Amino acid sequence: MNLNNLHLLIVEDELPAAKRLELMIKRILPFCSVDHCSSIKESVIYLQNVPKNPDLIFMDIRLGDGLSFEIFNQIEIKIPVIFTTAYDEYAIKAFKVNSIDYLLKPIEESELQDAVKKFIGLNPVIEPFDFHALTKLIINSGQTKHFFSKQGEKTTIVKESEILYFYSENGYTHCRTTNGSKFILDESIEEISTTLSQNDYFKINRGMMIKKVSVKGFEPYFNNRLFLTIVPTHHESVIVAREKVKEFRNWLKS
């Protein structure tokens, strides 16, 4: 395997995440070429038409147009895949059973380096993966997302199921959990909003996203906005933006 001539593909619908991953890859494999697809449709078209198949694919699981496993339902691919995922331990067990490597988001460069080393040591003949079985395991796993909160050398893993709301403050994204704890996260509100269920969470304004169960009441606020009562209590007024009031009311009823 010529490491100076590797051709890689990143399948990721979040551009900042794709760029960050590419930068880390380039530090490990400085002479490789990297292409990027952001959807199932784009990936299928790319893989059907690219003159030379990539040597390795880094693939997010949940894309804007569905689970990325659908790519393998449409075309047969015998290419090593390293999944980038925010799924919980049950899904990770599924990856291990199917001999597929994974990187848990947010990706650590040391873990990326280990995954690349594993790829370099692979047998050149790659057998097709059982993506139907893997998809079933993922769907039945509960699809619980994790967030990482770093303080110095310590990293705390925060489960999405424990988070009642996210908010921006002083240039950082924070979250509050069911026990009232506060954590600082690496991802922006905008990035987080694209990965969580729209049935459970609602982005009430540019700087705050709340879980439905955290809303205990609301009342009219000036300029046709809404003032919310939420738990745990937030240290600032929680206001639904005027242009989101109608959608917010419908969301609460759903």
WOLINUR-V419539 format. One line per field, one symbol per residue. phi: phi as a letter, one per 30 degrees, with the letter a starting at -180 (. if undefined). psi: psi as a letter, one per 40 degrees, with the letter a starting at -180 (. if undefined). burial: + if it has 9 or more other ideal C-beta (glycine too) atoms within 8 Angstrom, else -. Layout:
BEGIN
phi = ???
psi = ???
burial = ???
END
This chain:
BEGIN
phi = .dddbdccbccacceeddddddddddddbdcdcbcbbcadedddddddcdebdddaccbddccdckddededdcbdbcbebcdcbcddddddddddechcdbbddddcdddddddddddddddeccdddddddddddddddjhddcbcbcbidcccccdedcccacacahibccbccdcidcbccdddedddddccdddcbbddadcabbdedddclaadbdiicbcccbbddcdbdcbdeedcdddddddddd
psi = hheefihihhhhehddddddddddddddgeeiihihieidddddddddehdhiidihhhidhidfahedddeddihhghhhhihieiadddddddddefhiihhihhhddddddddddddeihdhhiiigdddddddddeeefhiiihhhhbehhhhhhdeehdiiihhfeihiihideeiiihidiidddddeeiheddihgdadehhiideeheiiiiiiffaihihiiihieihhhhideeddddddddd.
burial = --+--+++++++-+--++-+++-+++-++--+-+++++++-+++-++--+---++++++++-+---++++++----+-+++++++-++-+++-++--+-++++++-+-+-+++-++-++------+--+-+--++-++--+-++++++++-----+-+++--++++++----+++++-----+++---+-++++-+----+++++--+++++-++-----+---++++++---+---++++--++--+--+---
END
